[in-house]
């Protein structure tokens, strides 16, 4: 599907992935986002199945680029789009999260289910209270039915969009994660260089899909690229937390060489 078939196959076979799509690298981060977004949009347009339950992470710049690049499906697939990470935060950033979910639902002629809670809360007790909310539980109850998950792969340092949303841990908490070996996250669930989950009390303050829930999804598509995210991307595929990867050729070459 990409323009680097031999490289795609090499990464796919080395890491046991279902599919790999590789785009051209770029030193311009905005251009790389657009390229990854366009590749993701094409992948979705050509592979979404009828009746699909699509989970989408709320705070991914790459997924926002994908939704912006995607054309409405010419066929009706009766899909449902579900937020899999809490979407409440700074009002400006929150607008992007809700817009992303609703826009994707419109593109696939489906329905959107928002997860109306912060991605990170102050305590496990607060999380438990929010999880009992009927609107929150409506979304989380659908996690087990998701057939296609779209996730960004983050480094420990949050992206601009995530940071602006307020759904981040403090500098001290990020140091704690690094001290425990964390190199990246998916939906604010952190893992180390070998893909093993990093277990800290911070995990009990996240409202969203767990790594184990993601692993049971038929297709979990990780979209990320760039040198800053290499360790996170490698950890994510080593752990089997994604089984489809969309990345750039420099990252793909590093994955094969290492």
Backbone torsions as a table, in degrees:
resi	resn	phi	psi	omega
1	UNK	NA	-30.5	178.3
2	UNK	-89.2	-167.3	-178.9
3	UNK	-108.3	16.7	178.7
4	UNK	-133.1	65.1	-170.7
5	UNK	-60.1	-40.3	-178.3
6	UNK	-67.7	-40.5	179.1
7	UNK	-67.2	-41.2	177.6
8	UNK	-59.4	-44.6	-179.3
9	UNK	-65.9	-38.7	-179.5
10	UNK	-62.8	-45.1	178.7
11	UNK	-66.6	-42.6	-179.1
12	UNK	-58.3	-46.9	-177.0
13	UNK	-72.7	-38.1	-176.8
14	UNK	-67.2	-33.8	-175.5
15	UNK	-110.7	5.0	176.3
16	UNK	65.9	38.1	-178.7
17	UNK	-90.1	156.5	178.0
18	UNK	-74.3	-36.2	-178.2
19	UNK	-160.2	147.9	176.7
20	UNK	-134.5	133.9	175.6
21	UNK	-122.6	127.6	-175.5
22	UNK	-119.4	127.8	176.8
23	UNK	-107.7	168.6	177.4
24	UNK	-67.9	141.6	176.8
25	UNK	-73.3	162.6	176.4
26	UNK	-153.1	139.0	175.3
27	UNK	-74.4	-16.9	177.9
28	UNK	-87.4	112.4	-175.1
29	UNK	-62.5	-35.5	179.0
30	UNK	-66.3	-40.2	178.0
31	UNK	-65.7	-40.0	177.9
32	UNK	-63.1	-41.3	176.7
33	UNK	-59.3	-43.4	179.9
34	UNK	-64.5	-40.9	-180.0
35	UNK	-65.7	-44.7	178.1
36	UNK	-65.0	-39.3	178.5
37	UNK	-63.6	-43.0	-179.9
38	UNK	-65.0	-40.9	179.1
39	UNK	-65.6	-39.4	178.2
40	UNK	-65.3	-42.8	179.0
41	UNK	-59.5	-45.4	179.9
42	UNK	-64.2	-41.1	178.7
43	UNK	-60.0	-44.8	-179.8
44	UNK	-65.8	-45.5	-178.1
45	UNK	-58.4	-31.2	-173.6
46	UNK	-101.3	-8.8	-174.4
47	UNK	-124.5	-9.9	-179.6
48	UNK	-63.9	132.1	-177.3
49	UNK	-102.6	162.3	179.1
50	UNK	-63.8	135.1	178.5
51	UNK	75.7	14.9	-177.5
52	UNK	-65.1	139.2	169.2
53	UNK	-103.8	111.8	-171.6
54	UNK	-105.7	117.9	174.7
55	UNK	-93.5	138.6	-178.3
56	UNK	-137.2	133.7	177.9
57	UNK	-73.9	142.9	-168.7
58	UNK	-78.5	-31.7	-165.1
59	UNK	-117.8	42.6	-178.1
60	UNK	-107.1	120.3	177.1
61	UNK	-64.3	-34.3	-179.2
62	UNK	-67.7	-40.7	178.5
63	UNK	-68.5	-33.2	175.2
64	UNK	-63.5	-41.6	177.3
65	UNK	-64.4	-37.2	179.0
66	UNK	-64.4	-45.2	180.0
67	UNK	-63.8	-36.6	179.3
68	UNK	-68.6	-29.6	-177.5
69	UNK	-87.8	-15.6	-172.5
70	UNK	-79.9	144.1	174.9
71	UNK	-97.3	148.4	177.0
72	UNK	-57.4	139.5	179.2
73	UNK	-64.0	141.1	179.2
74	UNK	-81.1	-7.5	-179.5
75	UNK	-123.4	156.8	177.0
76	UNK	-91.5	127.0	-178.3
77	UNK	-117.9	0.2	177.8
78	UNK	51.5	45.3	-177.8
79	UNK	-85.3	160.3	174.1
80	UNK	-125.2	133.5	-178.1
81	UNK	-111.4	124.8	-172.8
82	UNK	-123.8	129.0	172.9
83	UNK	-69.9	134.1	-177.7
84	UNK	-114.2	9.1	173.4
85	UNK	-143.1	136.8	-177.9
86	UNK	-46.2	136.9	-168.5
87	UNK	-111.7	4.5	-178.6
88	UNK	-93.0	134.5	179.0
89	UNK	-171.2	-149.9	175.0
90	UNK	-51.2	129.7	-173.1
91	UNK	-53.3	-38.0	-179.3
92	UNK	-66.3	-47.6	179.5
93	UNK	-70.4	-35.3	-179.8
94	UNK	-60.6	-35.6	177.3
95	UNK	-58.2	-40.5	178.8
96	UNK	-64.0	-41.4	-178.0
97	UNK	-63.2	-47.4	179.8
98	UNK	-67.9	-39.4	179.7
99	UNK	-62.0	-41.1	-179.9
100	UNK	-59.8	-48.4	-177.7
101	UNK	-65.6	-47.8	-178.0
102	UNK	-66.9	-39.1	-179.1
103	UNK	-64.0	-44.2	178.6
104	UNK	-63.2	-40.2	178.4
105	UNK	-61.6	-40.4	177.8
106	UNK	-65.1	-39.6	-178.4
107	UNK	-63.8	-33.1	-178.2
108	UNK	-101.1	11.2	178.5
109	UNK	57.1	40.9	-177.7
110	UNK	-120.8	-168.1	179.6
111	UNK	-109.1	147.8	179.5
112	UNK	-105.5	137.6	172.7
113	UNK	-121.7	112.5	-178.8
114	UNK	-85.4	156.8	175.1
115	UNK	-109.2	89.0	-169.7
116	UNK	-80.2	69.3	178.0
117	UNK	-154.4	158.2	174.8
118	UNK	-65.4	156.1	174.1
119	UNK	-73.8	-32.5	178.8
120	UNK	-128.3	131.9	177.5
121	UNK	-119.4	173.4	-171.6
122	UNK	-77.8	-21.3	-176.6
123	UNK	-156.7	158.8	175.3
124	UNK	-60.4	-32.4	-179.9
125	UNK	-65.8	-40.8	177.2
126	UNK	-63.7	-41.7	177.7
127	UNK	-58.9	-45.0	-178.4
128	UNK	-62.6	-38.8	178.5
129	UNK	-63.9	-44.9	-178.8
130	UNK	-67.4	-36.9	179.5
131	UNK	-64.7	-22.8	178.6
132	UNK	-82.6	-11.3	178.4
133	UNK	-63.7	135.3	-175.3
134	UNK	-61.6	-34.1	179.9
135	UNK	-73.6	-35.9	176.2
136	UNK	-69.2	-45.5	-178.2
137	UNK	-66.5	-27.5	175.8
138	UNK	-60.6	-41.8	179.7
139	UNK	-72.9	-48.1	-176.1
140	UNK	-65.6	-27.6	178.6
141	UNK	-66.5	-19.7	-179.4
142	UNK	-88.3	-8.7	-176.6
143	UNK	-55.4	-39.3	-177.6
144	UNK	-71.5	-12.5	-179.6
145	UNK	-98.7	-4.7	-176.0
146	UNK	-65.8	130.7	-179.7
147	UNK	-107.1	-18.3	-179.7
148	UNK	-142.9	117.0	178.9
149	UNK	-111.6	133.9	178.5
150	UNK	-113.3	117.7	-174.4
151	UNK	-135.7	142.9	167.1
152	UNK	-82.2	156.4	175.4
153	UNK	-113.2	116.1	-174.6
154	UNK	-103.0	151.3	168.0
155	UNK	-80.2	174.7	-178.3
156	UNK	-62.5	-40.2	175.3
157	UNK	-72.4	127.9	-174.0
158	UNK	-69.7	152.6	175.5
159	UNK	-69.0	169.4	179.4
160	UNK	-61.0	-43.6	-177.9
161	UNK	-65.7	-44.2	-179.8
162	UNK	-65.1	-44.2	179.9
163	UNK	-61.3	-41.0	-178.6
164	UNK	-69.4	-22.5	-179.8
165	UNK	-74.4	-21.7	-175.7
166	UNK	87.0	-3.6	-179.4
167	UNK	-89.0	63.2	-176.9
168	UNK	-136.6	160.2	173.8
169	UNK	-88.8	160.2	-179.1
170	UNK	-70.7	166.6	177.3
171	UNK	-57.5	-39.8	179.1
172	UNK	-64.6	-39.9	-179.8
173	UNK	-70.0	-35.8	176.4
174	UNK	-65.3	-36.8	175.6
175	UNK	-63.5	-39.1	176.9
176	UNK	-59.7	-44.3	179.2
177	UNK	-61.8	-43.9	179.4
178	UNK	-64.4	-39.3	178.6
179	UNK	-62.5	-26.8	177.1
180	UNK	-89.6	6.6	174.6
181	UNK	92.9	8.3	-178.2
182	UNK	-64.0	137.0	175.3
183	UNK	-120.9	-14.8	-177.5
184	UNK	-171.4	178.2	179.5
185	UNK	-148.7	158.3	166.6
186	UNK	-129.4	122.7	-177.3
187	UNK	54.7	38.7	178.6
188	UNK	63.4	20.3	171.7
189	UNK	-104.1	116.3	-168.9
190	UNK	-93.7	151.4	179.6
191	UNK	-142.2	163.9	-178.4
192	UNK	-96.0	-171.8	-173.8
193	UNK	-63.3	-22.9	179.1
194	UNK	-99.5	6.6	176.8
195	UNK	87.1	4.1	179.8
196	UNK	-77.3	137.0	179.5
197	UNK	-58.5	139.3	175.4
198	UNK	-95.2	110.0	-175.3
199	UNK	-93.0	112.7	173.7
200	UNK	-137.7	166.0	177.0
201	UNK	-60.4	-17.7	-179.9
202	UNK	-62.5	-29.4	-178.3
203	UNK	-61.2	-28.0	-177.9
204	UNK	-80.4	3.3	179.2
205	UNK	-113.5	8.4	-178.4
206	UNK	-100.8	136.2	174.9
207	UNK	-110.5	106.4	-177.8
208	UNK	169.1	-179.4	179.6
209	UNK	-64.9	144.8	174.6
210	UNK	-86.3	165.0	177.1
211	UNK	-62.0	-40.3	-179.3
212	UNK	-64.8	-36.7	176.0
213	UNK	-64.8	-40.8	178.7
214	UNK	-63.5	-37.4	-176.6
215	UNK	-65.3	-23.7	-178.3
216	UNK	-87.3	-4.7	-180.0
217	UNK	-75.4	139.3	-177.4
218	UNK	-56.1	-48.1	176.8
219	UNK	-130.2	113.9	173.4
220	UNK	-112.9	112.4	-172.8
221	UNK	-99.8	116.5	176.0
222	UNK	-97.3	128.5	-177.9
223	UNK	-121.4	113.9	-179.2
224	UNK	-169.0	154.7	177.2
225	UNK	-161.6	174.8	178.7
226	UNK	98.7	150.7	-176.7
227	UNK	-58.4	-38.5	-177.0
228	UNK	-59.6	-26.5	-174.8
229	UNK	-106.2	7.2	-173.7
230	UNK	-57.5	-50.7	-177.0
231	UNK	-61.0	-37.8	179.6
232	UNK	-67.4	-43.1	179.6
233	UNK	-62.8	-46.0	-180.0
234	UNK	-63.1	-41.6	178.1
235	UNK	-62.8	-40.1	-178.2
236	UNK	-64.0	-41.1	-178.6
237	UNK	-82.4	-28.4	173.4
238	UNK	-63.4	-38.6	-178.9
239	UNK	-78.1	-11.6	-177.9
240	UNK	75.5	20.6	-178.6
241	UNK	-77.5	-20.4	169.5
242	UNK	-127.4	149.8	177.3
243	UNK	-121.8	-0.7	169.9
244	UNK	-129.6	132.7	-177.3
245	UNK	-123.8	132.8	172.7
246	UNK	-120.1	115.2	-173.8
247	UNK	-148.1	-171.6	-178.5
248	UNK	-104.7	165.4	-171.9
249	UNK	-69.2	-32.7	177.1
250	UNK	-63.8	-45.7	177.4
251	UNK	-62.5	-43.6	-179.2
252	UNK	-61.1	-42.0	178.6
253	UNK	-63.4	-40.9	177.4
254	UNK	-63.5	-39.3	179.5
255	UNK	-62.6	-41.3	179.8
256	UNK	-69.8	-41.9	-177.9
257	UNK	-67.5	-27.5	-177.3
258	UNK	-103.2	NA	NA
